[in-house]
Amino acid sequence: MKARYLHGLEVAEYCKNQLKEIGVEAWSNPGSLTVVMPRTPDAVKQKWQLATEGEVSHIICMPNVTKNQIDEFIQDLAKAEELEEEDFGFDL
């Protein structure tokens, strides 16, 4: 049980750091497997089944979650945010 918890904690810290690297203000409570971030785009929220309440989404790094999955999540999030930025602008 301890090894499973420590794995989840390591993945949560990895997730938080990867989010910060792409400019997402992510945080977690000490010892928590839950990483909290600003609301994610709907496509990302649906694909990754993220719990969202108001303007906050979170991901729970259970023992079955891998760093490879976090990397894929980060790529999806970065791509979705780029697309949203492209969609916002004036058509000239």
Secondary structure, DSSP 8 states (H G I E B T S, - for coil): -HHHHHHHHHHHHHHHHHHHHTT---B--TT-SEEEEE---HHHHHHHT-EEETTEEEEE--TT--HHHHHHHHHHHHHHHHHHHHHSS---
